[in-house]
Amino acid sequence: MRAFLCNRKLLKIKKHIENLYESIGGTYREENGHLILILELFKRIDYHIGKYGRMHIDYIKRHCRGMYTTLLSEGKLNARLHEIGLEAKVMLEALIPRFNAERDIDKALKACDMLRYLDFKLYSQT
């Protein structure tokens, strides 16, 4: 009698798991009376992560653990870091000419004082 009750409970749990997993879009197959989940890994593209992407991942690891874990588990972390790198590049491309214009950094400065020109150029790229 006890074995019969255990089997009924197992069948009930099995049905509950089947319904729960199917409700979130999962699939499974049955082998030898056991349910085997068919898991699919995320299809992702490995992007090159630049300086600002690495800085952002360090920040979210320290201060936004939930966001980091979510992006990592959903397979979106690499793409997000790449996107941040592209946004930073666009911002820098807009800021550097303005910075150079404000400080009179141009070809004339390069011709007359190369060290000062290089100092400004190196400072503006960090």
C-alpha positions in Angstrom: 0.0 0.0 0.0 2.8 2.4 0.9 4.6 1.7 -2.4 1.3 2.5 -4.2 1.0 5.9 -2.4 4.6 6.8 -3.2 4.0 6.0 -6.9 0.9 8.1 -7.0 2.8 11.0 -5.4 5.6 10.6 -7.9 3.2 10.6 -10.8 1.5 13.7 -9.4 4.9 15.5 -9.1 5.9 14.3 -12.5 2.7 15.8 -14.1 3.2 19.1 -12.2 6.8 19.3 -13.5 5.7 18.5 -17.0 3.0 21.3 -16.9 5.3 23.8 -15.3 8.1 23.2 -17.8 5.8 23.2 -20.8 4.2 26.4 -19.6 7.5 28.3 -20.0 8.1 26.8 -23.5 10.4 24.0 -22.6 10.4 20.5 -24.2 11.4 17.2 -22.8 11.6 13.5 -23.9 10.9 10.4 -21.9 13.5 7.7 -21.6 13.0 4.6 -19.4 10.3 6.3 -17.4 12.4 9.4 -16.7 11.8 12.9 -18.1 14.9 14.3 -19.8 14.8 18.1 -20.4 15.9 19.3 -23.8 17.9 22.4 -23.0 19.1 24.7 -25.7 22.0 27.0 -25.2 21.8 30.6 -26.2 23.2 31.4 -29.6 25.6 34.2 -29.1 28.2 36.2 -30.9 31.5 36.8 -29.2 32.2 40.5 -29.7 35.5 42.2 -28.9 35.2 44.0 -25.6 37.1 47.3 -25.4 38.3 49.5 -22.6 34.9 50.9 -21.7 33.1 47.5 -21.8 35.7 46.1 -19.4 35.2 49.2 -17.1 31.5 48.6 -17.2 31.7 44.9 -16.3 33.9 45.8 -13.3 31.4 48.3 -12.2 28.3 46.1 -12.5 30.1 43.2 -10.8 30.8 45.4 -7.8 27.6 47.5 -7.6 24.8 45.8 -9.6 25.1 42.1 -9.0 21.5 41.4 -10.0 22.0 43.1 -13.4 25.3 41.3 -13.9 23.8 37.9 -13.1 20.7 38.5 -15.3 22.7 39.6 -18.3 25.1 36.7 -17.8 22.4 34.0 -17.4 20.4 35.3 -20.4 23.5 35.3 -22.6 23.3 39.1 -23.2 26.3 40.3 -21.3 28.8 40.2 -24.2 26.5 42.0 -26.6 25.7 44.7 -23.9 29.3 45.3 -23.2 30.0 45.6 -26.9 27.1 48.1 -27.2 28.5 50.2 -24.4 31.9 50.2 -26.1 30.3 51.5 -29.3 28.4 54.2 -27.5 31.6 55.3 -25.7 33.4 55.5 -29.0 30.7 57.7 -30.6 30.8 60.0 -27.5 34.6 60.2 -27.7 34.5 61.0 -31.4 32.2 63.9 -30.7 34.1 65.2 -27.6 37.7 65.1 -28.8 37.2 67.6 -31.7 35.4 69.9 -29.3 38.1 69.5 -26.7 40.8 70.2 -29.3 38.9 73.3 -30.5 38.6 74.7 -26.9 42.3 74.3 -26.3 43.5 75.4 -29.7 45.0 72.1 -30.5 45.5 72.0 -34.3 48.1 71.4 -37.0 49.9 74.7 -36.2 50.5 73.6 -32.6 51.8 70.3 -34.0 54.2 72.2 -36.3 55.6 74.5 -33.6 55.5 72.5 -30.4 55.4 68.8 -31.0 55.8 67.8 -27.3 52.8 69.9 -26.2 50.7 68.6 -29.1 51.5 65.0 -28.1 50.8 65.8 -24.5 47.3 67.1 -25.4 46.7 64.1 -27.7 47.7 61.5 -25.2 45.7 63.2 -22.5 42.6 63.4 -24.6 42.6 59.7 -25.4 42.7 58.4 -21.9 
